[in-house]
Amino acid sequence: MEKINKIWWVYVIKCEDETLYTGITTNLERRIFEHNESKKGAKYTRNKRPVNLEYSEIHPDRSTASKREYCIKKLSRLEKLKLIG
């Protein structure tokens, strides 16, 4: 049986209070919906709605996506804003 590889997204959203949140997911559209509408959204973003997707990139597996998420989270706000462009 062939293993089906999911693609992973690393994303940055901007919250209503102008803060930035970085995360990973296999379904970007669903995850943004959850951040805006659902209790499944991150605790951090629940009181900062609405959120807008500002940046995303695709990775071939969870490990790569997690490493990139960690790198982005270490960036300063200014560096993240430059990444978003």
ROLOKOL-588771 format. One record per residue (C-alpha): chain; residue number from 1; z, x, y. Coordinates in pm, whole numbers, padded with zeros to 5 digits. Example, Ala and Ser with C-alpha at 12.3 -4.5 7.8 and 13.67 -1.06 7.14 Angstrom:
<nodes>
+-------+-------+--------+--------+--------+
! lolum ! lumke !      Z !      X !      Y !
+-------+-------+--------+--------+--------+
!     A !     1 !  00780 !  01230 ! -00450 !
!     A !     2 !  00714 !  01367 ! -00106 !
+-------+-------+--------+--------+--------+
</nodes>
This chain:
<nodes>
+-------+-------+--------+--------+--------+
! lolum ! lumke !      Z !      X !      Y !
+-------+-------+--------+--------+--------+
!     A !     1 !  00000 !  00000 !  00000 !
!     A !     2 ! -00101 !  00137 !  00338 !
!     A !     3 !  00167 !  00171 !  00602 !
!     A !     4 !  00073 ! -00008 !  00925 !
!     A !     5 !  00167 !  00199 !  01227 !
!     A !     6 !  00290 !  00009 !  01529 !
!     A !     7 !  00224 !  00145 !  01871 !
!     A !     8 !  00523 !  00197 !  02093 !
!     A !     9 !  00535 !  00149 !  02468 !
!     A !    10 !  00753 !  00336 !  02714 !
!     A !    11 !  00787 !  00132 !  03030 !
!     A !    12 !  00950 !  00135 !  03372 !
!     A !    13 !  01037 ! -00189 !  03548 !
!     A !    14 !  01156 ! -00244 !  03901 !
!     A !    15 !  01438 ! -00494 !  03939 !
!     A !    16 !  01485 ! -00736 !  04227 !
!     A !    17 !  01739 ! -00497 !  04383 !
!     A !    18 !  01476 ! -00218 !  04376 !
!     A !    19 !  01649 ! -00026 !  04094 !
!     A !    20 !  01438 !  00113 !  03810 !
!     A !    21 !  01492 !  00056 !  03439 !
!     A !    22 !  01321 !  00250 !  03159 !
!     A !    23 !  01288 !  00126 !  02802 !
!     A !    24 !  01075 !  00124 !  02486 !
!     A !    25 !  00923 ! -00158 !  02283 !
!     A !    26 !  00649 ! -00244 !  02035 !
!     A !    27 !  00551 ! -00556 !  02231 !
!     A !    28 !  00537 ! -00497 !  02605 !
!     A !    29 !  00448 ! -00852 !  02708 !
!     A !    30 !  00734 ! -01001 !  02504 !
!     A !    31 !  00981 ! -00742 !  02633 !
!     A !    32 !  00902 ! -00806 !  03000 !
!     A !    33 !  00940 ! -01180 !  02931 !
!     A !    34 !  01279 ! -01111 !  02771 !
!     A !    35 !  01392 ! -00908 !  03071 !
!     A !    36 !  01299 ! -01199 !  03299 !
!     A !    37 !  01379 ! -01510 !  03097 !
!     A !    38 !  01592 ! -01441 !  02793 !
!     A !    39 !  01941 ! -01337 !  02693 !
!     A !    40 !  01765 ! -01069 !  02489 !
!     A !    41 !  01684 ! -00878 !  02808 !
!     A !    42 !  01887 ! -00566 !  02871 !
!     A !    43 !  02236 ! -00630 !  03004 !
!     A !    44 !  02148 ! -00409 !  03302 !
!     A !    45 !  01856 ! -00629 !  03410 !
!     A !    46 !  02012 ! -00973 !  03355 !
!     A !    47 !  02159 ! -01000 !  03704 !
!     A !    48 !  01868 ! -00819 !  03871 !
!     A !    49 !  01587 ! -01065 !  03800 !
!     A !    50 !  01301 ! -01095 !  03846 !
!     A !    51 !  01175 ! -00762 !  03718 !
!     A !    52 !  00821 ! -00630 !  03754 !
!     A !    53 !  00642 ! -00388 !  03526 !
!     A !    54 !  00563 ! -00077 !  03728 !
!     A !    55 !  00453 !  00174 !  03465 !
!     A !    56 !  00378 !  00196 !  03093 !
!     A !    57 !  00239 !  00441 !  02842 !
!     A !    58 !  00153 !  00420 !  02471 !
!     A !    59 !  00303 !  00637 !  02198 !
!     A !    60 !  00214 !  00653 !  01828 !
!     A !    61 !  00569 !  00616 !  01691 !
!     A !    62 !  00927 !  00538 !  01783 !
!     A !    63 !  01037 !  00901 !  01780 !
!     A !    64 !  00778 !  01009 !  02036 !
!     A !    65 !  00848 !  00705 !  02253 !
!     A !    66 !  01225 !  00765 !  02242 !
!     A !    67 !  01183 !  01129 !  02343 !
!     A !    68 !  00961 !  01031 !  02635 !
!     A !    69 !  01203 !  00754 !  02738 !
!     A !    70 !  01483 !  01013 !  02744 !
!     A !    71 !  01273 !  01246 !  02962 !
!     A !    72 !  01195 !  00968 !  03209 !
!     A !    73 !  01557 !  00856 !  03224 !
!     A !    74 !  01657 !  01211 !  03322 !
!     A !    75 !  01422 !  01207 !  03622 !
!     A !    76 !  01557 !  01144 !  03970 !
!     A !    77 !  01462 !  00818 !  04142 !
!     A !    78 !  01212 !  01007 !  04358 !
!     A !    79 !  01051 !  01166 !  04052 !
!     A !    80 !  01029 !  00825 !  03884 !
!     A !    81 !  00862 !  00679 !  04192 !
!     A !    82 !  00609 !  00963 !  04184 !
!     A !    83 !  00542 !  00892 !  03816 !
!     A !    84 !  00486 !  00524 !  03894 !
!     A !    85 !  00251 !  00629 !  04172 !
+-------+-------+--------+--------+--------+
</nodes>
